[in-house]
Amino acid sequence: MKLSIHWFRRDLRLEDNKSIESALAGSSPLLPIFIFDQNILENLPRNDARLSFIHQQLERIHQKLKTMGSGLLVLQGDPQAVWKSLLKQYEINAAYWNKDYEPYARDRDSSIRNLLTANDVEVLEQKDQVIFEESEITKDDGKPYTVFTPYKKKWLAKLQPEDLKVQTSKSENSFFQHEPQFPSLESIGFSEPTFSTPEYDLSQVSTYAAERDLPAADSTSRLGPHLRFGTISIRQIINQIHPKHEVFLSELIWREFFIQILFHFPEVISGNFRRKYDGIQWRNNDAEFDAWCRGETGYPMVDAGMRQLYQTGFMHNRVRMVVASFLCKHLLIDWCWGEAYFAEKLLDYELASNNGNWQWAAGTGCDAAPYFRVFNPTAQQKRFDPNFEYIKRWIPEYGTDEYATPIVEHRFARERAIVTYKQGLDRFTPDH
Ligand SMILES: Cc1cc2nc3c(=O)[nH]c(=O)nc-3n(C[C@H](O)[C@H](O)[C@H](O)COP(=O)(O)OP(=O)(O)OC[C@H]3O[C@@H](n4cnc5c(N)ncnc54)[C@H](O)[C@@H]3O)c2cc1C
């Protein structure tokens, strides 16, 4: 029997899924699959909380498919090899997936598209992860925006009701009827994590504009991992908050801004967006980096954030900005070190946003603050956690002799950062 395949990747839901919708409109039964990509898996710690989150979401999808006489086929290996064996096993009419804009995914998809088309399988790719993709929002001359405000203005001007249309029609009979085994987390090579991914929560969105910078309030949405893995569609979220909550929408537009930056400038993965900062001589002191990771710098706002990250896989955005600035400016440690540490620990880790925000904090990114603006972590604490509520939550020894003394003096570190950045800029030559 001929069938079509939907390949789940960053769209772990059956509802409002553009690719599934389009596949179900086709004539052949739809076999939904997921591939645990060995190339990604082998670099993850065995109790990675993101892996168990993915596993849970797949199980939810599988259970729902079971009620329709179908099931999710979960595979593991190198995606090329997995698709080759699918081609041997099934007569495949068409393959459907939602687009992923990260460089690794684009390369992977391009080689699988080649494999499939060479085997007479039609490949259909949909835009699902974002409202506007690739080059849909550009300057009048067609070039990508590298500054957020005009990008956002155009994004808002272009938004039409059909961009937010949620897919509803679903023919439940069109899923391929079978009973695949659903693998346990252990059989994939992983174990239960020490913490889990919370549900997202939009109940406090009306106070978001006023409270989003207060880490103790803990009132942000926690949407990060859900958007990262597509357990909810971006359209469904925006439908709930637009047009009332513009500040919140603006954050979602930042997400798309960084996705299109990575799409157009994939070289940001391995270097400064603004090459003129290539001459900075980072100190890259290992002991200071360890103190930063452990949350033992003696700066309570920094330490509270780093401990929240280590213990829960989350850190409040305001605090992310403070710890990132502290690492790059106060300690003069290459932002790539901090970026890699966040990538390992964040439940909501997302390459485009992580890279974009790290480069923003380091001053090397597009639309970044000028390098000589150095956050004062103590002033940030006074402003955003005046009652030490957040700090005491994460640093039980705060205020006792056991708490670390500052590893560097603020005024000295600020001056040193400004001089080092300036020297780096002077050192830069355009051919460098
Ligand atoms: C150094 C640094 C690293 C970061 N790394 C990541 C990352 O790996 N993944 C990630 O999703 N966000 C990252 N952010 C952005 C932001 O901190 C998180 O999106 C946010 O804290 C997640 O919490 P929330 O879901 O409760 O966000 P909310 O404040 O409720 O915002 C809702 C959603 O808007 C988007 N958003 C909010 N702020 C930003 C932003 N500055 N840039 C891009 N999108 C944004 C996210 O999708 C977020 O889930 C980083 C920020 C900094 C300063």
The ligand as an SDF file (V2000), in Angstrom:
LIG
                    3D

 53 58  0  0  0  0  0  0  0  0999 V2000
   22.2560   35.5010   27.2380 C   0  0  0  0  0  0  0  0  0  0  0  0
   20.8530   35.1010   26.8520 C   0  0  0  0  0  0  0  0  0  0  0  0
   20.6280   33.8490   26.3110 C   0  0  0  0  0  0  0  0  0  0  0  0
   19.3160   33.4800   25.9160 C   0  0  0  0  0  0  0  0  0  0  0  0
   19.1210   32.2260   25.3870 N   0  0  0  0  0  0  0  0  0  0  0  0
   17.8800   31.8890   24.9600 C   0  0  0  0  0  0  0  0  0  0  0  0
   17.6360   30.6130   24.3750 C   0  0  0  0  0  0  0  0  0  0  0  0
   18.5310   29.7710   24.2350 O   0  0  0  0  0  0  0  0  0  0  0  0
   16.3720   30.3250   23.9760 N   0  0  0  0  0  0  0  0  0  0  0  0
   15.3550   31.2360   24.1010 C   0  0  0  0  0  0  0  0  0  0  0  0
   14.2110   30.8990   23.7190 O   0  0  0  0  0  0  0  0  0  0  0  0
   15.5570   32.4350   24.6380 N   0  0  0  0  0  0  0  0  0  0  0  0
   16.7790   32.7960   25.0700 C   0  0  0  0  0  0  0  0  0  0  0  0
   16.9650   34.0280   25.6350 N   0  0  0  0  0  0  0  0  0  0  0  0
   15.8590   35.0070   25.6290 C   0  0  0  0  0  0  0  0  0  0  0  0
   14.9830   35.0200   26.8900 C   0  0  0  0  0  0  0  0  0  0  0  0
   15.7870   35.1420   28.0320 O   0  0  0  0  0  0  0  0  0  0  0  0
   14.1140   33.7810   27.0160 C   0  0  0  0  0  0  0  0  0  0  0  0
   13.3830   33.5940   25.8270 O   0  0  0  0  0  0  0  0  0  0  0  0
   13.1070   33.9070   28.1430 C   0  0  0  0  0  0  0  0  0  0  0  0
   13.7520   34.2410   29.3590 O   0  0  0  0  0  0  0  0  0  0  0  0
   12.3760   32.5890   28.3130 C   0  0  0  0  0  0  0  0  0  0  0  0
   11.4730   32.6660   29.3730 O   0  0  0  0  0  0  0  0  0  0  0  0
    9.9080   32.7350   29.0880 P   0  0  0  0  0  0  0  0  0  0  0  0
    9.5490   31.6750   28.1120 O   0  0  0  0  0  0  0  0  0  0  0  0
    9.2260   32.7590   30.4110 O   0  0  0  0  0  0  0  0  0  0  0  0
    9.8460   34.1470   28.3470 O   0  0  0  0  0  0  0  0  0  0  0  0
    8.7480   35.2760   28.2350 P   0  0  0  0  0  0  0  0  0  0  0  0
    9.3520   36.5170   28.7930 O   0  0  0  0  0  0  0  0  0  0  0  0
    7.4380   34.8700   28.7610 O   0  0  0  0  0  0  0  0  0  0  0  0
    8.6720   35.5130   26.6530 O   0  0  0  0  0  0  0  0  0  0  0  0
    7.8590   34.7030   25.8040 C   0  0  0  0  0  0  0  0  0  0  0  0
    8.6630   34.1640   24.6670 C   0  0  0  0  0  0  0  0  0  0  0  0
    9.1850   35.2370   23.8620 O   0  0  0  0  0  0  0  0  0  0  0  0
   10.4540   34.8630   23.3250 C   0  0  0  0  0  0  0  0  0  0  0  0
   11.4830   35.7580   23.8540 N   0  0  0  0  0  0  0  0  0  0  0  0
   11.4480   36.4760   24.9950 C   0  0  0  0  0  0  0  0  0  0  0  0
   12.5750   37.2210   25.1250 N   0  0  0  0  0  0  0  0  0  0  0  0
   13.3340   36.9450   24.0340 C   0  0  0  0  0  0  0  0  0  0  0  0
   14.6020   37.4020   23.5800 C   0  0  0  0  0  0  0  0  0  0  0  0
   15.3370   38.2970   24.2460 N   0  0  0  0  0  0  0  0  0  0  0  0
   15.1000   36.8740   22.4410 N   0  0  0  0  0  0  0  0  0  0  0  0
   14.3880   35.9830   21.7050 C   0  0  0  0  0  0  0  0  0  0  0  0
   13.1720   35.5260   22.0830 N   0  0  0  0  0  0  0  0  0  0  0  0
   12.6450   36.0140   23.2230 C   0  0  0  0  0  0  0  0  0  0  0  0
   10.7280   33.4460   23.8090 C   0  0  0  0  0  0  0  0  0  0  0  0
   10.2810   32.5500   22.8170 O   0  0  0  0  0  0  0  0  0  0  0  0
    9.8890   33.3680   25.0750 C   0  0  0  0  0  0  0  0  0  0  0  0
    9.5550   32.0550   25.4400 O   0  0  0  0  0  0  0  0  0  0  0  0
   18.2600   34.4110   26.0680 C   0  0  0  0  0  0  0  0  0  0  0  0
   18.5040   35.6580   26.6320 C   0  0  0  0  0  0  0  0  0  0  0  0
   19.7900   36.0020   27.0200 C   0  0  0  0  0  0  0  0  0  0  0  0
   20.0260   37.3800   27.6070 C   0  0  0  0  0  0  0  0  0  0  0  0
  1  2  1  0
  2  3  1  0
  2 52  2  0
  3  4  2  0
  4  5  1  0
  4 50  1  0
  5  6  2  0
  6  7  1  0
  6 13  1  0
  7  8  2  0
  7  9  1  0
  9 10  1  0
 10 11  2  0
 10 12  1  0
 12 13  2  0
 13 14  1  0
 14 15  1  0
 14 50  1  0
 15 16  1  0
 16 17  1  0
 16 18  1  0
 18 19  1  0
 18 20  1  0
 20 21  1  0
 20 22  1  0
 22 23  1  0
 23 24  1  0
 24 25  2  0
 24 26  1  0
 24 27  1  0
 27 28  1  0
 28 29  2  0
 28 30  1  0
 28 31  1  0
 31 32  1  0
 32 33  1  0
 33 34  1  0
 33 48  1  0
 34 35  1  0
 35 36  1  0
 35 46  1  0
 36 37  1  0
 36 45  1  0
 37 38  2  0
 38 39  1  0
 39 40  1  0
 39 45  2  0
 40 41  1  0
 40 42  2  0
 42 43  1  0
 43 44  2  0
 44 45  1  0
 46 47  1  0
 46 48  1  0
 48 49  1  0
 50 51  2  0
 51 52  1  0
 52 53  1  0
M  END
$$$$
